[in-house]
Structure formats: structure tokens, C-alpha cells
Amino acid sequence: MRRITPSQPRSHSTSRRDFLKLITTAGAGLTLAMNLPLALAAESTAAAGVDFEPNAFVRIGTDGRVTVLMKHLEMGQGTFTGLATLVAEELDADWSALVAEGAPADASRYNNLLFGTVQGTGGSTAMANSFMQMRTAGATARAMLVAAAAKLWKVPAAEIQVSQGILSHSASGKSAGFGELAELAAQQPIPDAKSLRLKDPADFAYIGQSLPRLDRGKTDGGALFTQDVQLEGMLTALVAHPPRFGASVQHYDATKALASPGVVDVVQIPSGIAVLAKDFWSAKKGRDLLDIKWDQSHAFMASSDEMLREYRALADQPGAVARADGDAVSALASATTVVEAVFEMPYLAHAPMEPMNAVVLVNDTGCEIWNGEQFQSIDQNAVASALDLKPEQVRINMLFAGGSFGRRANPQADYVLEAALIANAKRGTPVKLVWTREDDTRAGHYRPMYVHKVRAGLDASGKPIAWEQRIVGQSIMKGTAFESYSIKDGVDSTSVEGASTLPYQIPNLQVELHSVDHPVPVQWWRSVGHSHTAFSTEVIVDELARAAKQDPVDFRLQLLSQHPRHHAVLKMAAEKADWGTKLPEGWGRGVAVHESFNSFVAQVAEVSVQENGSFKVERVVCAVDCGLAINPDIIRAQIEGGIGFGLSAALLSEITLNEGQVVQSNFHDFQVLRINQMPAIEVHIMPSAEAPTGVGEPGTPPIAPAVANALSAATGQRFQRLPLKLSS
């Protein structure tokens, strides 16, 4: 364990005078403070007398080290490396001199530009929202270093070259590293954004290269995760949660728990009973000894089968309209062939490798948090409200996170708020809250369960003329800070995305939604609505192709003639997978193409079916168009990871309820893909000059339908439920 020192109380509002003290302290070097992306104050940092709210992304020390402050969480997706690449490119830095550091929680400076005034990581937006912002940060720092060198050497700035962290002037033979010029650069005027010249893509040295990652230390124990934090006098807390959603504590007796060795205290919080001890195992044993009587008079008591019956009944009725092109009902009535299917997709846990945890210290000056922080603004405001603090009194130290898939960006700040409330009851004592795997599996938040009913029709020539889709499931946006612009006319856009945005040329298309209210806690899950809509839509498209007696790839290509990026990835994936060539006996090949988060992904899956009724996904060929490829190696890794994650849901994973209780508890019964089940994967990246888009999530949606379609090709069976199972 590494010891962490709590921060000294400080104001999050920095005046120009305070900022000058920072940058003129001996050895401080250059801290580039900016309001990005475009409003760069064209003022000298040497001036005084006006307030200045810096938005610092780049810090250059006198030792030449370039620190890039990251507003986005690094949870394995390569964000630190990607963002640093953008800065290093325009700065012309030496890659080996770059260091990544998590930025503080401050939405006024570090907001996600695609989220508005919210600081957070999600929706595959890190690169997309930061692309110009971080390049501008690097270009601004470079311009100030060049200005410093020009002033020091008394030469025109236009004659100075910058490469690999070295500034040089060939005519005079003078040169200097970033560190040598850092303090003088801090005194130069911050250039106006309009005066900056960003590089032409033809001149990129770093963007497009597979650079070594900056989130180092994960293989030798050097990386700092929440579980590594060790504060003086720290206690570990575990919470006993109700066995059913909606239940609450009626009465509890902590006598036995308090008598257990290592247990220090027992505290009741709104979500349950917390046991605090000197270490995890003592807290776990103490929690096991709690005598709790739960009030279940308002608890949710339904089982998954009952809910599915309810959902199926709703799918037979019209819902809120998400998209209405033409007249789907009339077109279906006149169709030559109608294909109909009801799809069922279960609740899913996020199951990141690192379960939920947070370290919190509350004292007279405020609250300090250490964790793998994904949703700074939501967590900061929730904790401040609960503890009657100002948001700026809640300081968040962003550490690495061992995965999330959406879970750590909880709209109610559930586990972070728990930790803060427990720490508030033990003011002055740091508390590390730990959720076990069982806690998060049974008392966490889930991808909602869904039922889709789809009817689609072909005319006499085999062309699709009608599509009607009804989706039933819980809204993940209702009751969150995003409800006002995510739910319109009864439609949660995240419930229907991928269906309401179906790209195929179908003249009569209707998509409807029933948002069900249940107390089962739900939230976004990797690829959000696309995680279920891609399955239903791409399986139905395959069934339409079979009904039309057409090749599934050719059928799609004809319907995507007005969507060139869909068309291109589909064509590439099919070509790279040798679509149409003969497979071994018992094998099948299936395809799916889907757009999510402004990225386009096509996948071809090959499966083998054994005589004993089992099957195996043998190979997946993927083509991705995510705009400009910042780091091809990270893109491939993320797409491969997204495929593996999607295969877990396609083949193994489901959360079920029995009389309101979650049945599953750990990886033995909430199965995820093992390494020996991973197929051979090829990822092909489309060359593109478009702005970069997301890759963390778009690899997930197409894999389940691609596998289902491959199984259909191999067996002739229809597949409408996840996880996939062959009929006996």
C-alpha cells in the first residue's frame, strides 16, 4: 500500500495574482492556463489587476517534463495516451518526456464539451470532444516557447524550429530544451486562438502512430488504484444492502458485529448498514454478524418471467412514437412477405474487474475523495448537497479505474455518496468503502431488460417496404440530470437509438417505445441503447434477406446506398472475411453493421457447431470507421475488447430476478467470457480524414447479431433471445 497525504485546504478559484505566484515560483516552469477550446485570453501572464480563471491542460517543468492534465478518466481505454498524443503533436514534444495527470473536479474548466457544463467520461466522447481542445493547448504552449526563445536569442520567431522537445535556430546555431525556456515562456503573452496554426494532417508525427501508452505501472504494481490508497488511521467500510429493491432497514442489532475483532463502529445510512473496521476482512466478518430486520412492505417482488410476460403484452400495443416514416401499418398489410419476431434481452451487470470503491475524508474544511472518478460533476454535487457543502469544498482526486463500462458514472452517485455519508459520520477519519463483487452484482445498477417486437415486410420484388418496431424497457434517463433533453414526448432517446436511427432505405418505418417503471436500478451500459437495438435490427435484416432469397451482405449494401460510411465498412469486412467462400461442415458465417457514437462498425462472425449441440465463435473480422485514427493500436485494442464484452452478453451473461431478489452473485453464476473462449479477431481501420469519433463502445453492438446470424446460417434456427442457446 502506498501512503497518500490529504490535500491542504485550498480555494478552487485562482486569481491572476495567485496564478503568477504559481508560475514564478523557482523551478515551477511553465503552467499553461487557458479557457479552451477557442476563448484564449490574449493577455500577458505578467499583467496583474484582473481575475483570471485558468483552465490548465499543459504544465512544463524546468526539468523538461511535460505534464498533460487529463479531464477524462483512464479506465483502460487509452484516454491518457490519446489526449497526450494530441498535445504532443502540436507541441512537438519528446514523447518520452510526457506525463499524464488526472485533472481536478471543476466543470468550469474541465467540462466535457459534448456534455455541456458537466465534467465526466462516457459515451465514447473523450477523443471526440477533446480533439481540437487538446491540440490547441499544445499549439499554444509551443507558440509561447517559441516567443521565449525568440526574445532570448533576439531572432525572428518564424525562424525557430521545434522538434522532439528542442527549439533551435539554424542561422545562429542556438538551441534549448523546453525546460530551459519554461520560466521565460510563462511570461509571454498567451496567443489568440485565431493566430494559431494547427498542423496539416500530412505533417503529423504522432497522430496516427501506435505510441507507447502513458497509463504505465499496471503490470508492476506502480499504477495507483483506489484499493492502493492508504491514509493514516483509515478505516474500511462495507455496507449491508437490502435483499430486495425498495426494502429498507426496520431494525438492526450490531452487538455481535461490534464485538468482532477489528470492528470499530457500525453506522446506518439511507442505503443500509455500514460496518467500519481496521481492514477489509474484519469489516466483512463484522457485516456477516449484523442482525438486521428488513422492512419489505414496499419491496419489488416480481420475477423475471413475470416481467417478461408484462413486457410482451405491452409490445402488442402501440407506444410512444420515436420515428414515423410513411405508413408502416398499411404497408405491412399490403406486403407480399412479412417477417415477425419478438426479441428478449435480460438485465446485465457491468461487472468491471475492479468493483466499486472510494476513499473519503470529511473534516471541518470540506470533503476529499480518492477514486477512479468517472462522473466528477454528478458526484461532486451529490456529495456537496448531502453534506451541506459548496461543490468547490468537495475535492476529487482522479485515480486509475479497473474498468467501468458505465458503472462508475452512476447518475445517483450511489457508491461515492455512500462513502461520503459514512465518512461524515466519522469526521476526521478517512474511510475506504469497498463493494464486494456480490454487492455490485446484487445491489448495483443494471443494463435494463428489454423486449422488442419487430414486423417487417417485403414487396413482390423482395425489397423491404415496411418496418414496425416496438421496444419495451425501463428508461435510464428518467430521474437523472439528463432527463430534460433525453426524454421527449415520452421517448427516451437512449432506449431507441440504433432503431430510430436505422439507416436502411425502408419507405415506411415506425419505431415505438414503452418505458416501464420498476424499482430495479438501471443505468447506461457499454454502448447504451445500441447494446440491444443492434441485435434485433440486424437479425431481422438477415431474416428479410433470407426471405428475399438474397445474400445478406448484398441485401444490406443495396439498402445502404445513401450511407457511404456504413456501405464502406460493410464491404471491407466482407472482403477481409472472404465472404462467400466455402466453410467447413457445421460452420456458419454471419454479418452485422451498425453505427453508434458516430462510428461505423461491420463485423463478420464465423461459428462452428459441434455434434453435441454446443457451438464456438471461431473468428471475427471487423471493419471500423472512427474518423481520423489517433492511435491505431489503441483502436484495435478497444474494438477487440468491445467484441469480447459483447460476446459475454451474447453467449453467457444475464441477471435474473426471483421474487424480486437478484439470483446471480459472482462470476461463477454471472458468467463473462474467458480468454480461452475468445475468438481470433481481425480489426481493419478505414482510412479517414474525418474528425475522430468513439471506439470504446461501438465494437460491442454488432457482435451478438453477427453471431446469431452465423448460427442461423449453420443450423437454420432463428435466434431471438440473449444469451444465445441452440435448440435441442
C-alpha positions in Angstrom: 0.0 0.0 0.0 1.2 3.5 -0.8 0.5 6.3 1.7 -1.4 9.2 0.4 -1.4 12.6 2.1 -4.6 14.5 2.2 -4.5 17.8 0.4 -4.2 21.1 2.2 -7.3 23.2 2.2 -7.3 25.4 -0.9 -9.6 27.5 -3.0 -10.6 26.3 -6.4 -10.9 29.9 -7.5 -7.5 31.1 -8.6 -6.8 34.8 -9.1 -4.3 36.1 -11.6 -2.1 37.1 -8.7 -2.2 33.5 -7.3 -1.5 32.2 -10.7 1.5 34.4 -11.0 2.8 33.1 -7.7 2.4 29.6 -9.1 4.3 30.2 -12.4 7.0 32.4 -11.0 8.0 30.1 -8.1 11.5 28.9 -8.6 11.5 25.7 -10.6 7.8 25.8 -11.4 8.4 26.3 -15.1 5.5 26.9 -17.4 2.0 26.2 -16.5 -0.2 26.9 -19.4 -3.6 28.3 -18.3 -6.3 28.6 -20.8 -10.0 28.8 -21.3 -10.4 26.4 -24.2 -11.3 25.5 -26.8 -11.4 28.9 -28.5 -11.5 31.7 -26.0 -7.8 32.1 -25.3 -7.2 35.4 -23.5 -4.7 37.4 -25.5 -3.1 38.8 -22.4 0.3 38.6 -20.7 0.7 36.4 -17.7 2.9 39.2 -16.4 0.0 41.6 -16.2 -1.9 42.0 -13.0 -5.1 43.5 -11.6 -7.8 41.3 -13.2 -9.2 38.0 -12.2 -8.1 35.0 -14.2 -9.7 31.6 -14.1 -7.1 29.2 -15.6 -8.0 26.0 -17.4 -4.7 24.3 -17.2 -4.0 21.4 -19.6 -0.2 21.7 -20.1 2.5 22.1 -17.5 6.2 22.2 -18.4 8.8 21.9 -15.7 12.3 23.3 -15.7 13.4 19.7 -16.0 11.7 19.4 -19.4 8.9 17.2 -18.2 5.6 17.9 -20.0 2.6 17.1 -17.8 -0.7 16.8 -19.5 -3.7 17.3 -17.2 -6.4 14.9 -18.2 -10.1 15.8 -17.7 -11.1 12.3 -18.6 -10.8 9.1 -16.6 -8.3 6.4 -17.7 -10.1 3.1 -17.1 -8.2 1.0 -19.6 -9.5 2.6 -22.8 -6.3 4.5 -23.6 -7.6 8.0 -22.9 -4.5 9.3 -21.3 -2.4 8.2 -24.2 -4.8 9.6 -26.8 -5.2 13.0 -25.2 -1.5 13.3 -24.6 -0.9 12.5 -28.3 -3.0 15.5 -29.3 -1.0 17.8 -27.1 2.4 16.3 -28.1 1.6 16.6 -31.8 1.1 20.4 -31.8 3.7 21.0 -29.1 6.3 19.0 -30.9 7.3 17.4 -27.6 9.5 14.5 -26.9 7.1 11.6 -26.2 9.4 10.1 -23.6 9.1 13.4 -21.6 5.3 13.3 -21.3 3.5 12.5 -18.1 -0.3 12.2 -17.6 -2.0 13.5 -14.5 -5.7 13.5 -13.6 -7.3 16.9 -13.5 -9.3 18.1 -10.5 -13.1 18.2 -10.4 -14.0 21.5 -11.9 -16.6 21.7 -14.6 -15.9 25.3 -15.3 -12.5 24.4 -16.6 -12.6 20.7 -17.4 -16.1 20.0 -18.7 -16.9 17.5 -21.4 -17.6 19.8 -24.4 -20.2 17.4 -25.6 -22.0 17.2 -22.2 -22.3 20.9 -21.7 -21.3 22.1 -18.2 -20.7 18.6 -17.0 -17.3 17.1 -16.3 -17.3 13.3 -17.0 -16.2 10.5 -19.2 -18.6 8.4 -21.2 -20.5 7.9 -24.4 -17.2 7.4 -26.3 -16.7 11.2 -26.2 -13.2 11.6 -24.8 -11.3 12.0 -28.1 -14.3 13.5 -30.0 -14.8 16.4 -27.5 -11.1 17.0 -26.9 -9.6 16.7 -30.4 -9.4 20.4 -31.1 -9.2 21.5 -27.4 -6.0 19.5 -26.7 -4.4 20.3 -30.0 -5.0 24.0 -29.3 -3.4 23.5 -25.8 -0.3 22.1 -27.4 -0.1 24.7 -30.1 -0.5 27.5 -27.6 2.3 26.1 -25.4 4.5 25.8 -28.4 3.9 29.4 -29.5 4.8 30.7 -26.0 8.0 28.6 -26.0 8.9 29.9 -29.5 8.2 33.5 -28.3 10.5 33.0 -25.3 13.3 31.6 -27.5 12.9 34.5 -30.0 13.1 37.0 -27.2 16.1 35.4 -25.5 18.1 34.9 -28.8 16.9 38.1 -30.4 15.9 36.3 -33.6 12.6 36.2 -35.5 10.1 33.7 -34.2 9.4 32.5 -37.7 13.0 31.2 -38.0 12.8 28.9 -34.9 12.3 25.2 -35.4 10.8 22.9 -32.8 11.3 19.1 -32.7 11.3 16.5 -30.0 11.2 19.0 -27.2 14.1 21.0 -28.6 13.9 24.6 -30.0 16.6 25.6 -32.4 17.7 28.4 -34.7 19.9 27.2 -37.5 21.4 30.5 -38.6 22.8 31.3 -35.1 23.3 27.7 -34.0 21.4 28.3 -30.8 19.2 25.6 -29.3 17.4 24.9 -26.0 15.1 22.3 -24.5 11.6 23.0 -23.2 12.8 23.0 -19.6 15.4 25.7 -20.2 12.8 28.1 -21.7 9.9 27.2 -19.4 10.1 30.1 -17.0 10.6 32.7 -19.7 7.8 31.2 -21.7 5.5 31.7 -18.7 6.0 35.4 -19.1 5.0 35.6 -22.7 1.5 36.7 -23.9 -1.0 33.9 -24.5 -1.6 34.0 -28.2 -5.1 34.4 -29.6 -6.6 31.2 -30.8 -7.2 32.6 -34.2 -3.5 33.3 -34.6 -2.5 29.7 -34.0 -1.7 27.4 -36.9 -2.6 23.8 -36.2 -0.7 21.2 -38.3 -1.9 19.8 -41.6 -2.6 16.1 -41.2 0.2 15.4 -43.8 2.7 16.8 -41.2 1.5 14.7 -38.2 4.3 12.9 -36.4 2.4 11.4 -33.6 -1.3 11.3 -34.6 -1.8 8.0 -36.5 1.1 6.3 -34.8 0.9 3.4 -32.2 2.7 5.2 -29.5 3.6 3.6 -26.1 0.8 4.1 -23.6 1.1 6.5 -20.7 -1.1 4.6 -18.2 2.0 2.8 -17.1 2.5 0.7 -14.0 -0.3 -1.7 -14.4 2.0 -4.7 -14.8 4.4 -3.9 -12.0 2.1 -2.6 -9.4 3.1 1.0 -9.9 -0.3 2.3 -11.0 -2.4 3.8 -8.3 -6.0 2.5 -8.0 -8.4 3.2 -5.2 -7.6 0.0 -3.4 -4.0 1.1 -3.2 -4.8 4.3 -1.2 -3.7 4.1 2.4 -4.3 7.1 4.7 -3.2 7.4 8.3 -5.8 6.0 10.6 -8.0 4.9 7.7 -11.0 2.6 8.3 -12.5 0.2 5.8 -16.3 0.1 5.4 -18.7 -2.5 3.9 -22.4 -1.9 3.6 -25.2 -4.4 4.2 -27.8 -3.6 1.5 -31.4 -4.7 1.5 -32.1 -8.1 -0.2 -34.8 -6.5 -2.5 -35.1 -3.2 -4.3 -37.4 -0.9 -2.4 -36.8 -2.6 1.0 -35.4 -0.6 4.0 -34.0 -1.2 7.5 -36.7 -1.8 10.0 -34.4 -2.6 12.9 -30.9 -3.8 13.5 -28.7 -5.1 16.3 -24.9 -4.5 16.0 -23.9 -6.1 19.2 -22.2 -9.1 17.7 -20.6 -7.1 14.9 -19.1 -4.6 17.4 -17.7 -7.4 19.4 -15.9 -8.9 16.4 -12.1 -8.3 16.4 -11.1 -5.2 14.3 -14.6 -3.7 14.1 -14.6 -0.1 15.2 -18.1 1.2 14.5 -21.5 0.5 12.9 -23.3 3.3 11.1 -26.7 3.5 9.5 -27.0 5.3 6.2 -30.0 5.6 3.9 -29.0 2.6 1.7 -28.2 0.2 4.5 -25.9 -0.5 7.5 -22.2 0.2 7.3 -19.6 -1.7 9.3 -16.3 0.1 9.8 -13.2 -1.9 10.7 -9.4 -1.7 10.6 -9.2 -3.8 7.5 -11.4 -5.4 4.8 -11.7 -8.9 6.3 -12.6 -7.6 9.7 -15.3 -5.4 8.2 -16.6 -8.4 6.1 -16.8 -10.6 9.2 -18.5 -7.9 11.2 -21.0 -7.3 8.5 -21.9 -11.0 8.4 -22.7 -10.8 12.2 -25.2 -7.9 11.8 -28.7 -8.8 12.9 -31.0 -6.8 10.5 -34.7 -7.0 10.1 -35.7 -5.6 6.8 -39.0 -3.8 6.0 -40.0 -5.3 2.7 -43.6 -4.0 2.6 -42.7 -1.7 -0.3 -40.1 -4.1 -1.9 -40.2 -5.2 -5.5 -41.3 -8.8 -5.5 -41.6 -9.7 -9.2 -39.6 -12.4 -11.0 -38.0 -12.1 -14.4 -40.6 -14.4 -16.0 -43.4 -12.2 -14.7 -41.8 -9.1 -16.1 -41.2 -10.7 -19.5 -44.9 -11.5 -19.7 -45.7 -7.9 -18.9 -43.3 -6.6 -21.5 -44.6 -9.0 -24.2 -48.1 -7.8 -23.6 -47.0 -4.2 -23.9 -45.2 -4.9 -27.1 -48.5 -5.9 -28.6 -49.9 -2.4 -28.0 -48.9 0.9 -29.7 -46.4 3.0 -27.7 -44.9 6.5 -27.8 -43.7 7.2 -31.3 -39.9 7.6 -31.7 -39.9 7.6 -35.6 -42.6 7.6 -38.2 -41.8 7.5 -41.9 -44.7 6.8 -44.2 -47.4 4.4 -43.1 -45.9 1.2 -41.8 -49.2 -0.4 -40.8 -50.8 0.0 -44.2 -47.5 -1.1 -45.9 -47.4 -4.2 -43.8 -50.9 -5.1 -44.7 -50.1 -5.0 -48.4 -46.6 -6.7 -48.1 -46.1 -9.9 -50.0 -44.0 -11.4 -47.2 -44.0 -10.4 -43.5 -41.3 -11.4 -41.1 -42.1 -11.1 -37.4 -40.1 -11.7 -34.2 -40.1 -11.0 -30.5 -36.7 -10.4 -29.0 -35.8 -10.8 -25.3 -32.7 -9.3 -23.7 -32.1 -9.7 -20.0 -30.8 -7.3 -17.3 -27.0 -7.2 -17.4 -24.4 -6.2 -14.7 -21.4 -4.1 -15.7 -19.0 -6.4 -13.8 -15.8 -4.4 -14.1 -12.7 -6.1 -12.8 -12.4 -3.6 -10.0 -15.7 -3.4 -8.1 -17.0 -0.1 -6.7 -14.8 1.7 -4.1 -13.9 5.1 -2.9 -11.8 6.7 -0.2 -13.3 9.7 1.5 -12.1 12.1 4.3 -14.5 14.6 5.7 -13.3 17.3 8.1 -14.1 20.9 9.0 -12.7 22.3 5.7 -14.7 20.0 3.5 -14.5 16.6 1.8 -11.7 15.0 -0.2 -12.3 11.9 -2.3 -9.8 9.4 -4.0 -11.3 7.1 -6.6 -11.4 6.1 -10.2 -13.7 9.1 -10.9 -15.8 9.0 -14.0 -18.6 11.5 -13.3 -16.9 14.4 -11.5 -19.8 16.9 -11.7 -22.6 14.5 -10.6 -20.5 13.0 -7.7 -19.2 16.4 -6.6 -22.6 18.0 -6.5 -24.3 15.0 -4.9 -21.8 14.8 -2.1 -21.9 18.6 -1.6 -25.6 18.5 -1.3 -25.7 15.6 1.1 -23.0 17.1 3.4 -24.3 20.7 3.1 -21.1 21.9 1.4 -20.3 24.0 -1.6 -19.3 22.0 -4.6 -15.8 23.5 -4.5 -15.4 22.1 -1.0 -15.6 18.6 -2.4 -12.1 17.8 -3.8 -11.8 14.7 -6.0 -8.5 13.0 -6.8 -8.9 11.0 -10.0 -7.0 7.7 -9.9 -6.9 4.9 -12.4 -10.0 2.7 -12.6 -10.1 -1.0 -13.3 -12.9 -0.9 -15.9 -16.3 0.6 -15.7 -18.5 0.1 -18.8 -20.7 2.9 -17.5 -21.0 1.7 -13.9 -18.8 4.3 -12.2 -20.7 7.1 -13.9 -23.7 6.5 -11.7 -26.4 9.1 -12.1 -27.2 9.0 -8.4 -23.6 8.9 -7.3 -24.6 5.8 -5.3 -21.3 4.3 -4.0 -19.5 7.6 -3.8 -22.4 9.1 -1.8 -22.4 6.1 0.5 -18.7 6.6 1.2 -19.2 10.3 1.9 -22.1 9.7 4.3 -20.1 7.1 6.2 -17.0 9.3 6.4 -19.2 12.2 7.5 -20.3 10.1 10.5 -16.6 9.6 11.3 -15.4 13.1 10.7 -11.6 13.5 10.7 -11.1 9.7 9.9 -10.6 8.6 6.3 -12.9 5.8 5.2 -12.4 3.4 2.4 -15.7 2.0 1.2 -15.4 -1.4 -0.6 -18.2 -3.1 -2.5 -17.6 -6.8 -2.9 -18.3 -8.5 -6.2 -21.5 -9.8 -4.6 -22.5 -6.3 -3.5 -22.3 -4.9 -7.0 -23.9 -7.9 -8.7 -26.9 -7.9 -6.3 -27.3 -4.3 -5.2 -25.8 -2.4 -8.1 -27.3 -0.9 -11.3 -28.0 -2.8 -14.5 -28.5 -2.5 -18.2 -32.3 -2.7 -18.4 -34.1 -5.8 -19.6 -35.8 -5.3 -23.0 -38.4 -6.9 -25.2 -38.6 -5.8 -28.9 -41.4 -6.8 -31.2 -40.5 -6.3 -34.9 -42.6 -6.8 -38.0 -41.1 -6.1 -41.4 -42.4 -6.6 -44.9 -41.1 -7.2 -48.4 -42.8 -6.4 -51.7 -43.1 -8.9 -54.6 -39.6 -8.0 -55.8 -38.0 -8.7 -52.5 -37.5 -5.1 -51.4 -38.3 -4.0 -47.8 -41.3 -1.7 -47.8 -42.3 -1.7 -44.2 -40.8 -1.9 -40.7 -42.6 -1.7 -37.4 -40.7 -2.0 -34.1 -41.9 -1.7 -30.5 -39.4 -1.6 -27.7 -40.3 -2.2 -24.0 -37.9 -1.5 -21.2 -37.0 0.9 -18.4 -35.7 4.4 -19.1 -32.1 5.0 -17.9 -32.5 8.8 -18.2 -35.7 9.3 -16.1 -34.8 10.9 -12.8 -31.3 11.9 -13.9 -29.7 15.2 -14.7 -30.0 14.4 -18.4 -33.8 13.7 -18.4 -34.9 17.1 -19.7 -33.1 16.8 -23.1 -33.0 12.9 -23.4 -36.7 12.3 -23.0 -39.1 14.0 -25.4 -42.8 13.2 -25.8 -42.4 10.1 -23.7 -39.4 8.7 -25.7 -36.1 8.2 -24.0 -33.7 8.6 -27.0 -31.3 6.1 -25.4 -33.9 3.4 -25.4 -34.5 3.6 -29.1 -31.1 4.7 -30.5 -30.0 2.3 -33.3 -33.6 1.5 -34.1 -35.0 5.0 -34.5 -31.8 5.8 -36.5 -32.0 2.7 -38.7 -30.0 3.6 -41.9 -31.6 1.2 -44.3 -33.8 2.5 -47.1 -37.3 1.4 -46.0 -40.0 3.9 -47.0 -42.5 3.0 -44.2 -40.8 2.8 -40.9 -42.3 3.1 -37.4 -40.5 2.8 -34.1 -42.4 3.0 -30.8 -41.4 2.8 -27.1 -43.0 1.7 -23.8 -40.9 2.9 -20.9 -41.8 0.7 -17.9 -41.5 2.0 -14.3 -39.9 -0.6 -11.9 -37.7 0.0 -8.9 -34.8 -2.2 -10.3 -32.0 0.3 -10.6 -30.8 0.8 -14.1 -28.2 2.9 -15.9 -26.1 3.1 -19.1 -24.1 0.0 -20.0 -21.4 -0.2 -22.7 -22.9 1.1 -25.9 -26.2 2.0 -24.1 -29.3 1.5 -26.3 -27.2 0.2 -29.2 -26.4 -2.9 -27.0 -30.0 -4.2 -27.6 -31.3 -2.4 -30.7 -28.4 -3.7 -32.9 -29.3 -7.3 -32.0 -33.0 -7.0 -33.0 -32.5 -4.9 -36.1 -29.6 -6.8 -37.6 -31.2 -10.2 -37.0 -34.4 -9.1 -38.7 -32.4 -7.7 -41.7 -30.8 -11.1 -42.1 -34.2 -12.8 -42.0 -35.5 -10.4 -44.6 -32.5 -11.2 -46.8 -33.3 -14.9 -46.5 -37.0 -14.3 -47.2 -36.0 -12.4 -50.3 -33.5 -15.2 -51.3 -30.6 -12.7 -51.4 -27.1 -12.7 -49.9 -27.2 -10.9 -46.5 -24.2 -8.7 -47.5 -25.6 -7.8 -50.9 -29.0 -7.2 -49.5 -27.6 -4.7 -47.0 -25.3 -3.0 -49.5 -28.3 -2.2 -51.7 -30.2 -0.7 -48.8 -27.2 1.4 -47.7 -26.5 3.1 -51.0 -27.3 6.5 -49.3 -25.0 5.8 -46.4 -21.5 5.6 -47.7 -19.7 5.0 -44.4 -21.9 2.1 -43.5 -21.5 0.8 -47.0 -17.7 1.1 -46.9 -17.2 -0.8 -43.6 -19.6 -3.5 -44.6 -17.8 -4.0 -47.9 -14.4 -4.0 -46.2 -15.4 -6.5 -43.5 -17.0 -8.9 -46.1 -13.9 -8.7 -48.3 -11.4 -9.3 -45.4 -13.5 -12.2 -44.1 -13.6 -13.9 -47.6 -17.4 -13.7 -47.6 -19.0 -16.2 -49.8 -16.2 -18.7 -49.7 -16.8 -22.3 -48.5 -16.6 -23.1 -44.8 -16.0 -26.4 -43.1 -19.0 -28.6 -42.5 -21.0 -27.4 -39.5 -19.7 -23.9 -39.7 -21.7 -20.7 -40.4 -20.9 -17.1 -41.3 -23.0 -14.1 -40.2 -22.7 -10.4 -40.6 -23.9 -7.2 -38.9 -23.3 -3.5 -39.4 -24.1 -0.7 -37.0 -23.4 2.9 -36.3 -23.0 4.1 -32.7 -21.4 7.2 -31.2 -20.8 8.4 -34.7 -18.5 5.5 -35.5 -19.3 2.8 -38.1 -18.6 -0.9 -37.5 -19.2 -4.0 -39.5 -18.4 -7.5 -38.2 -18.4 -10.9 -39.8 -18.5 -13.8 -37.3 -17.7 -17.5 -38.0 -19.1 -20.2 -35.8 -18.7 -23.9 -35.6 -21.5 -26.2 -34.3 -20.5 -29.5 -32.7 -22.4 -32.7 -32.8 -23.1 -32.5 -29.1 -25.1 -29.3 -29.6 -22.5 -26.9 -28.4 -21.0 -24.1 -30.6 -18.0 -21.9 -30.7 -17.3 -18.5 -32.1 -14.1 -19.2 -34.2 -13.3 -15.9 -35.9 -14.5 -12.3 -36.0 -13.5 -9.9 -38.8 -14.2 -6.3 -38.1 -14.0 -3.1 -40.1 -14.3 0.2 -38.2 -14.6 3.8 -39.4 -13.9 6.1 -36.4 -12.7 9.1 -38.3 -9.0 10.0 -38.0 -7.2 7.2 -36.2 -5.2 8.9 -33.4 -3.6 5.6 -32.1 -4.3 2.5 -34.3 -3.1 0.1 -31.6 -5.5 1.5 -29.0 -8.3 1.5 -31.6 -7.7 -2.2 -32.3 -7.5 -3.0 -28.6 -10.7 -1.2 -27.8 -12.6 -2.9 -30.7 -11.2 -6.3 -29.6 -12.3 -5.5 -26.0 -15.7 -4.4 -27.2 -16.2 -7.6 -29.1 -15.2 -9.7 -26.1 -17.5 -7.7 -23.9 -20.4 -8.1 -26.4 -19.7 -11.8 -26.6 -20.2 -12.1 -22.9 -23.7 -10.8 -23.3 -24.3 -12.8 -26.5 -23.2 -16.1 -25.1 -23.2 -16.1 -21.3 -24.4 -13.2 -19.2 -27.8 -12.4 -17.7 -29.2 -11.1 -14.4 -32.4 -12.7 -13.4 -34.8 -12.0 -10.5 -36.7 -14.4 -8.4 -39.4 -12.8 -6.3 -37.6 -9.5 -6.5 -34.1 -10.9 -5.5 -31.2 -11.0 -7.9 -30.2 -14.6 -8.4 -26.6 -14.1 -9.5 -23.8 -13.1 -7.2 -20.4 -13.5 -8.7 -18.5 -14.7 -11.8 -19.5 -18.3 -11.2 -23.1 -17.6 -12.0 -22.9 -14.2 -13.8 -20.7 -15.6 -16.5 -18.3 -13.5 -18.6 -16.1 -14.5 -21.5 -12.9 -16.3 -20.5 -9.8 -15.9 -22.5 -10.0 -19.5 -23.9 -13.4 -18.5 -25.4 -12.1 -15.5 -27.2 -12.2 -16.0 -31.0 -9.5 -15.0 -33.4 -10.2 -11.3 -34.2 -9.0 -9.1 -37.1 -9.6 -5.4 -36.9 -9.3 -3.3 -40.0 -9.4 0.5 -39.7 -10.8 2.6 -42.5 -8.5 5.4 -43.6 -10.3 8.7 -42.9 -9.8 12.4 -42.7 -13.0 12.9 -40.7 -12.8 14.2 -37.1 -12.2 11.3 -34.6 -15.1 9.6 -33.0 -15.5 7.0 -30.3 -14.1 3.5 -30.2 -14.7 2.4 -26.6 -18.3 1.3 -27.2 -19.0 0.8 -31.0 -17.3 -2.6 -31.1 -19.9 -4.1 -28.9 -23.3 -3.8 -30.7 -22.7 -5.7 -33.9 -21.2 -8.9 -32.4 -24.4 -10.5 -30.9 -26.3 -10.2 -34.2 -23.3 -11.3 -36.2 -23.0 -14.5 -34.1 -26.8 -15.1 -34.2 -26.8 -14.7 -37.9 -23.9 -17.1 -38.2 -25.7 -19.7 -36.1 -28.8 -19.3 -38.3 -26.6 -19.9 -41.3 -25.2 -23.0 -39.7 -28.3 -24.5 -38.2 -31.4 -22.9 -39.9 -32.7 -22.0 -36.4 -33.9 -18.5 -35.5 -32.4 -16.7 -32.6 -34.4 -14.1 -30.7 -33.1 -14.2 -27.2 -29.9 -13.4 -25.4 -27.8 -15.1 -24.3 -27.9 -17.4 -27.4 -28.7 -21.0 -27.0 -29.2 -23.8 -29.6 -32.5 -25.7 -29.6 -32.1 -29.3 -28.8 
